[in-house]
Amino acid sequence: MTNTATLRYLSQSDLKALGADHSHAFIEAVEEGLRLHAEGNFVQPLKPYLRWPGADHIADRIIAMPCYLGGENPMAGIKWIGSRQHNPSKHQLPRASALIVLNDAQTNYPVAVMEGGLISAMRTAAITGVATRYLAASNFTDVTIIGCGPIAHMQVKTLLEQYPQIQTVHLYDLNPTAADHLISEFAADYASTRFVIHESAKSAVEQADVLVTCTVSDKPYIPFEWIKKGCFISNISIMDIERDVFLKADKVIVDDWDQSNREKKVINVLVEEGLFSREQLHAELGEIVCGSIRGRDNDDEIILLNPMGMAIDDIVCARWFYQAAENNNAGTELPLF
């Protein structure tokens, strides 16, 4: 914290110039955040969802995600992320937008404000990227992406950057044009990778060694019978996976139990019905990253990761880029008073 009360503003362009257009920084930061989570070196209140009449879709909400993060450079912060399902069609805007504010942990003064949409999408992809290392079969080659919107683009980008062994990316979207658009973004840079558009979710899911859900579905539709042996499922969009998968998978993993067991999501419903519990959970992801609990034991296990998304993920990534901006004098310094 400098003697004068200033804060640093980082636009999305500033973040990209600091490396946010590649998955490397996010993978590094998210791994650190998961270790801090496993160590209990954080404070993370349950995130409130702000909704009001007329905002009736599951994606119509503003979420406040506060967190204190320990470690070598303690810092607090909050992501304020708004979403409207009709934004692309009605306003020609991305569905979600976000700001992240960072506060110095000694004075509690704000030290940075940054565009949070890119960080939010890339840290979500980094969760899949990190988890794949520990939870996917070692010889996996086929990735399936259900839903081909902006979140899917970041997931595909991260997986292709981190795992050159990927041979085929299977795609399904209710709108085939979205799948075509995704292919056009990556095909030239990944000429050795096949991109296959499927006519049904079932057909795409059945091919998956790694399955990533990237939709805004408000009800489950992927049953256990579609999933092949050895599949690792990164259930990013939370509501796509049927309840029988949670009960029949070899291992169920979350990022944070308290965050996952709420809001009438599938886990919460199963817990309230007495069909699932904290004791039946295999692990929180940070415990696997730290090595205190094993991830995958053999190539036939079906493993389900149900990550609700944590403020830790956002703040640890924002801290990484704030430190990079300080080192490079990037962004715009603004007076607070």
Buried (B, 14 or more C-beta within 10 A) or exposed (E): EEEEEBBBBBBBEBBEBBBBEEBEBBBBBBBBBBBBBBEEBBEBEEBEEEBEEEBEEBBBBBBBBBBBBBBEEBBBBBBBBBBBBEBEEEEEEBBBBBBBBBBBBEEEEBBBBBBBBBBBBBBBBBBBBBBBBBBBBEEBEBBBBBBBBBBBBBBBBBBBBBBEEBEBBBBBBEEBEBBBBBBEEBEEEBEEBEBBBBEEBBBBBBBBBBBBBBBBBEEBBBBBEBBBEBBBBBBBBBBBBBBEBBEBBBBBBBBBBEBBBBBEBBBBBBBEEEEBEEEEBBBBBBBBBBEEBEBBEEEEBBBBBBBBBBBBBBBBBBBBBBBBBBEEEBBEEEEEE
